[in-house]
Amino acid sequence: MHLKLKTNNIKLKTLVFLLFGVSFTLCFLLFTFVKAQDCGSDLQCQIDALQREYDALSPAQEKNKQDLASLRNQLSSLDKKIVNFSNQLKKTEIEIRKREEDSAYAKEVFEEKAINQYIRIRNYDPSLLIILSADSAASAFREINFRQRAADEDRKIMDEYGQNLLQLKKDKETLEKNKQSLTSIQKQVAEKEKFLAGEVAKVEGYLSSLTAKQNELAALKSGGFQTSIGDTPPTLEPCSGAPGSSNYCDPGFRPAFAAFSFGAPHRTGLSQYGAYGRSKSGQNAETILSAYFQGAELKKDYAVPATIGVSGYGRISFEDNYLLGIYEVPESWGENGGFETLKAQAVAARSYALSATNNGSGTICASESCQVYKPQLKSGKWKEAVNATRGWVILKGGSPAPTYYSASTGGFTISQWGWNGIKDTSGDWPGGAYEKVGGSPWFYKGWYKSRGGATCNRNNPWLTSEEMADILNAWRVLYDEAGGDKSRIVPVSCWGGNPYSKEELTSLGGFTSVSGISVVYSNSGFTQSVLLQTNKGSINIAGEEFKKAFNLRAPGYTGIKSSLYNLEKL
């Protein structure tokens, strides 16, 4: 009986160990990515940031779901064990009560024997009676020996009952402790399950909100375009240039209005075309890096890990494989005055990868959502740039920094530490912009195509006076208390849904024509306001408000890609 209670106690301790052996993966992690709210009004930066956050959270959430499922399976098993244990406890209690009853009865019997024996001894000598009544001396001695053995056995039994009664008290104490432990385990199990289930539900809701926010931002048609250069410089898009440029096309009507974006999102960190312009202007890699990553430290003898995890490729050599397969800038730049750009890009790519993978211990994606890697390793100027910068890493706070970069920022970029604007020019902007020196096709561009090349039957970014008035009417619904349904502010064709007709919007906003337009730039690199001459007089609109109305309502895929833009009139 004692052994059974000890075994149950061991099982109980095992259950406690299993319970606390369950590991939880908390989903609200500290990310090194750009947060959407830190992108200012840069729409693509916001979308990309949300996607990175979603991609980062999703694996942790899946781990949480797996942990929760595992915990619930263990809880189910634990509940069965607890039921079995409780049943054993009930049986034990019944057995203890039976033993107590048996012990009490035996005690009564032995007490009666002891009393009778005492009476005999008091009245006469029992040994003498045996001798006198025996047939012979031998018979008398056998009878005395038998009675002595019986008395010894009685004493032994009584001693055992006494020991059993003492052990019974210990068993009862153990039982009570096991009951208390069982209650504690049940409480802890309930708390752990409730906590993890709550975390899973919280993160699931958060992921849903991220998706909803992405959809909202994507509705602002300017989204969905990343200016990744890759290994080949992009060509100038036909008819996307301003008057006087080589890719300008006359729309064939007057007046005509067009929006031209300076650069394209995102506008954080290093501008690749700006770095190219700086290199062609004689700046070395150290100067270029210090210009774009202000407030950070360039360490030239950092202990770079030997390998890195890359999605789809497993763990590969960091310097001699991964970095040699980075396809973010044209290698040809190295032969045309841009070798220092390649060196700066190599340092930025190395630092970003180390930051994104916790110094190489994690895994990085191979697409432009992270940085582009291909297994076709380079052996020319890019390899030379990688080798020339071995051990060069940008640090912030002693750790590899998330060194963001993009193709073109329009002559203004943002330092990700302190968020101070950086005027990326050698003199006055826009004429002295380093991106212009570098020949960025996105430096000043009118956007009218989707990334996939769709045009929605438009061949240039120019709009009529009536189309501009339609955008103003959309602005009134969005911002100027004109009433109406904001969800219907979408282009009339190619987008589906239930857009307002031009006539419906005119009845809400009252604008029918635009005759003149101008913009005011801020000193920190965004369009501050837009002034329009209309049939209702002069209208002054905040730059971001006009951009949103334009992107939601402008026909086709015509859009403003940057917070820094200009409006021109023919």
N, C-alpha and C positions, 0 to 999 in steps of 0.2 A: 504493500500500500504506500509506503513512504517513497519507494522507487517511482511509482506512478506519478506522484505529485512533483517530484524532482524533474521527471521527463517533461511534464507540461510546462514547468517553469522555463526549461531550456527552449521549448517551442515558442513561448511567449517572447523571450529575449530575441529569438531569431526573427520574429515578426517585426519587432521594433527596429532591428537592423535593416530589414528589407524596406521598411517604410522610409527611414531616413536615408537609405541608399538611392532613392529616386532623385535624379538630378533635374533641375529646372533650367530652361533656357529663356531668360527674360528678353522680351522683344524690343523694349525701348532702349536702343543702343545709342552710343555716342558715335555719330558719323563724321567723317572727314569731308563729306561732300558739301557742295554749295547748297544752302537752304533756299527754298523758293522765295522766302521773304527777303533774302539778302540780295536778290537780283534787281532790286529796284523795279523799274517798269519794263525791263528786258523780258519780253514774253517767252522767247525760246529758251532763255536761261531758266525761267521758272518751270517750263514744261520739262526740260532736261533734268533739272534738280528734283522735281517730283518723281520722275521716272527712276532716277538713281536711288532716291529714298525708298520707293516702292520695291525696286529690285533688291535693295539691301535688307529691307524688312521681311520680304517674302520667305527667304530660306529660314530665318529665325522663327517666323510664324509657323512654318511647316514643322520645324523641330519642336516647337511648343505643342502643336497638335499631336505629334507622335508621342511626346512625353505625357500629354494628357491621356491619350488612348492607352499607353502603357500603364500609367498610374491607375486608370479605371479598371484595367484588367487585373492589376495587382490588388486593387480594392475589392473586386469581385472575389478573387481567390482568398483575400484576407477575411472577407465577410463569412465565407464558407468555413474557414479555419476557426473563426471566432465562434460561429454557431456550434461547430464540433467541440470546441473548447468549453463552451458554456454547457453543452450536454454532458461532457465529462465532469464538469464541476458539480452539476446536479447529481450525477451518479455518485460522485465522491462524497457529497453531503449526505446522501441517503446511506451510503456505506458507513460513514462516520457515525450517523445517528444509530444504525444497527449495532455498530461496535460499542457505542456508549450503552445501549440497552443490554447487550450481552455482558459487558463489563459489570454493569450494575447488578444483573442477576447472579453472575459468578461471585461477585463480592458478597451478596446476601448468603449464598450457599456456604462460602468459605467462612463467613462470619458465624453462621450457625454451627458449623463443624468446630470452629475454635471455641465457641461457648460450651458445646457438649464435652469437648476434650477438657476444658477447664473444670467442668463440674465433676468429671470422673476423677481427675487428679485431686480435687479438693476432698472427695468422699472416701476414696480408697486408692490403693496402689494398683493400677491396671496390670502391671507386670506380675504381681503376686497372684491375682485372679487367674491369669493365663497359666501359671505354673500349677496351681492347685487343681484346675479343671482339665489339664492335659493328661492324655493317656501315658505319656512318657516324657522324659526330659528333652529328647530330640524334637518331639512334636511341639513342645512348649517354646523351644528356642526358634523353630521355624516360624511359629505364629508371631513371636515378638519381632523377628527380623522383617516379616511381611508388613506388619503394622508400622515399623520404623520407615521402611521404604515408601509406604503410602503417605506417611506424614511428610517425608522429604519431597515427594512428588507434588503434594499439595502446596508446600512452601514454594517450590519452583514455579508452579503454575501461577500462584499468587504474585510472585516476583515479576513474572512475564507480563501479567495483567497490569501490574504497576508501571512497568517500563512502557507498555503499550499505551497506557493512559497518558504518560508523559509525552510520548511521541505524538499521540493524538493531538495534544495541545500545540505542539510545534507544527503539525500538518495543518491545523486550523489557522494558525498564524500565517503560514505560507499561502494557504488558500485565500485569505483576506488580502494579502499583498498582491497575489495574482489578479484578484478581482479589481483592485485599485489600478494596477497596470493596464488591464483590459479597458477600463473606463478612460484612462489617459490616452491610450492608443486610438480608441474610437474618436475622441475629441480631436486629436492631432490629424488623423486621416481626413476628417471632415473639413478642418481648416485648410489643409494643403490642397485638397481637391477644389474647394471653393475658391482659393486664391488663384490657382492655375487656370481654372475655368474662367474666372473673371479676367485674367490677363489675356487669354485667348480671345475672349469676346471683345475686350477693349481694342486689341490690335486689329482684329477683324473689322471693327467699325472704323478704325483709323485708316486701314488700307482702302476701305470703301470710299472714305472721304478724299483720299489721295486720287483715286480713280475719277471721282466726280469732279475734283478740281482740275485734273488733267483734261477731262472732256470739256469743261468750261473754257479753259485756256485755249484748247485746240480749236474751239469754235471761233476764236479770234484768228481768222485765217492766216495771220502772219506766222503762226506757229508751224512746226514740223520741218524746219529747214536748218540743217547744220552745215556750217561752212568748213567742212573738212577738205583739205587740199588733196591728201593722198600723195601718190608718187608722181602725179602728172598735174601741172598747173591747169586750172579751168580756162576754157576759152570764153571770150566775151559773148554774152548772150545777144543775139540780134535784136536791134530796136529797143534795147534797154538803157541806152545812153542818153545823156542830156544834149541839147542843141550844141553843135560844135564838136562833138565827139565822133569817133570813127563808127560807132554803132548806133547813131541816132537815126530815127526814121520819122519823117513828117507824117502826122496822123491824117492830114488832108482836110481838116476842119478848124474853124476858129470861132470863138476862143477855145483853146485847149488847155487843160490843166493836168499836171502829173506830179506824183509824189516820188522823190528820190531819197533813198535811205543811205546814210553814211555807215558803211560796214553792215555786218549782220551778226545776230547773237551767236554766242553770248559775249559780253564785254568784260570779262574778268581775266586778269593775269596777262600772259604774253600774247601779243599779236604776232602771228607768224609772218605775215607780209610786212608788218612794222619792223620786226627783227631783221627781215631781209633788207629793207630800206636802210636800217641802221648799219648793217654789215657793209652794204655797198657804199655807205657814207664814211666808212673807215673805223667803225666801232668794233672792239673785240667782244668775245663771248661774255667775259666778266662784266663789262659795261652794260651789255644788253640785258643780262640777267638782273643786274642791280636796278635797272630802269623799271622793269616790269614786276619784280618781286621785292618791292621796297619793304624794309623792316625785317628781312630774312637774312640768314647767314649762308654764304657759299663755303662749304667745307670740301677741301680737295683731297683728303685722305680718309674718307669715310669707309668703314669696313662693310663693303657691299656683300650680301649673302651670295652663296655660290649658285643657288637655284631659286626659281619662282614658279608658283602654280599658275597655269594659263588654261582657261576654260577650253575644253576640246583637245588639249595637247598634253595634259598632265604636268608634271614638274620637269622643267627644262633649265638649262644653263642660263643664268641671268644675263651676263655680259656677252657671252659668245654665241648665244642663240636668240633669246628674247629681244634684247636691244638691237641686234642686227636685223631683226625682222620687223621693226617699227616702220610703218608706212604713213607718216604724217606730213612730211614736207618733200618736195621734189629733190631728188639727189642731184639733179642738174644744177641746182642753185650753187652747189659747191664749186662749180667750174665757172660761175658767172658773178663772182664777187660776194657770194653768200656762204662761204665756208664757216665763218664765225656764227652764222645763223644755224647751221647744222650742229655746231658744237653746243650752242645754247639750247637747241631743241633736244639734243641728246641728254643734257643735264636735266631739263624739264621732264622728259619722258622717264628717266631713271628715278627722279625724285617722286614723281606722281605714282609710279608703280610701287615704290617702297612704301609710300604713305597709304595707298589703297589696299595693300596686302599685309599691313602690320609688319613692315620690314622683311617682306618676302615669305612670311609664314602662311599667308592666305592665298587666295586665287583671284586673278584679275581676268575680266572678259577680253576677248580679242577683237571686238568691234569698236566703232567710233563712240559707242556709249561709254567706253573707257578710253582706250587708245588702240589704233589699228595695228594688229600683229598678223604677219603672214609667215608661213614656214619657209618661203623662198628668201633666204638670207642674202643681204647685200654685201658686196665686196669692194665697192668703190669709195667715193668720198664719204658716204655715210659711215662705213666701217672705220675709216680714218678719223672721223669726228668722234665716234664712240670710244675708240682707243685713246684718242688725245685727251679725253675727259674722264678716264677711268678713275673711280673714287670721288668724282665731283658730285656732290649732293647738296641741294638747297634744304637748309634746316630752319625750323621754327620751333623755339622752345626746346631745342636739343634733339628733336625728332625730324625725320623726313617730312617735308611740307607737301600739302596737296597743291602742286604747281599747275594750276589750270592754264589752258591756252586755247586759242581759237585762231581762225584764219585771218579775220578782218574785223576790226572794231571801230572803224571810221575816224581814226585819229584821236580817239579818247578811249582809255581803258580804266579799269578799276583795280587798285591794289586790294587784294583780298584780306589784308591785315590792316584794319582801320578804315577800309572802304573809302579812302580818299581818291578823288579822281586824278588821273594822270593824263596830261596833255601830251600826246605822242607825236610831237612835231619838232622840227629843227628850227622853226621860226613861227610865223603867223599861220594859223589854221584857217582854211583847209589847204592853202597852197603849199605849205611846208610840211605837210603830214608825211611821216616816214612810210606809211602804207602807199601813198601816192608814188613816192620814190621807188618802192618795191613793186609797183605795177599791179596792185590788187584790183581784180575785176569787180569786187564788191565794194570798193571804196565809195563810189557814188553811183547808185544804180536804181532804176525803176523796175520794180518787180511785177510781173504779170503772168508768170507761169508757176505751176506747181513743181515740186521737186521731181516728180515723174515726167515733167514736160507737158502736162495738160495745160491748155490755154483757154478753154471755154469760149472758143471762137473769137478770141482777141489776139491781135498780133503786135500790140504795143501797150504801154502803160497810160496813155493819154485818155482823159475823160472830157465829155462835153460839159457845157455850163449847166444843163439840166441834170446830168449825173452828179455833178458836184452839189447842186441844190438838194438832190435826193439824199446825199450823205448828211447835209445839214439838218434835214428833216428827221433823219435817224438820230442824230445827236440830240435834237429837241426831245424825242421820246425817251432817250436814255438818260439825259441829264437836266433837261429844262422844263420839267413838269408839264409836258404836252399831253400827258395821258397816253393811252395805248398799251399794247402788249410788247414788252421788251424782247420776249422770245421770238417774235416775228421779224426782228431786225437781222435779216440774212439776205444774201444776194437773191435777185429775182430769178435767175436761171442757173442751171448746172448744180444746184446745191440741194434741191428737193425741199421737203418741209412745207411750211405754210407761210411764205414771206408776204409782207405787205406789198401791194402793187405801188407803183410810183404815185398814182392818183390818191390812194389811201393815205400814204405818208404825207403828201402835199396838204391834204385836208387837216392833218394833225399838226404839221410844222409850219406851213404857210410859205416856205421858200420855193421859188420857181426858177430863179436864175442866180448865177454868180458871175461877176464881171472883173473882179480883181482879188489878189491874194498875196500875202507876205507872211514871214515868220520871224520870231525873235528867239535867238539862241541864248542859253544860259552859259555862264563861264565854266560850269562843271561838265559840259558835254551832253546836253539834251535840248530838245526843242521846247522852249518855255511856253510859247503861245503862238496862235495862228490868228491873223486878222483877215477877214473876208469882206469884200464889198458885194452886197446882195440887193435883191429887189426890196428888201426890208431894211436897207441901210447897212452900216458897218457892224460886224459881229466879231467880237474878240473871244476866242475859245482857248482854254488850257491845252497845251500840246498833247498831253496824254489822253484827254477827252476826245480830241479830234482824231487821234490815232486809233482809238478803240472804235469810234463810230465809222471811220474809214474802213478799217479791217473787217468789221462786221457787215457792212453794206455795200462796199465798192463792188462793181460787177466782176464776175469771173474770179480769177485768182489774184487780181490786183491787190497789192497790200504794202504796208509799211513795215519793214523788218526791224527797224532800230528805233530807239527813243530819240535818236539824233537824225533828223530828216529835214528836207527842204521841199517846198512846193513851188513849181515853176508854171508860168503861163506863156502860151504862144499867142 
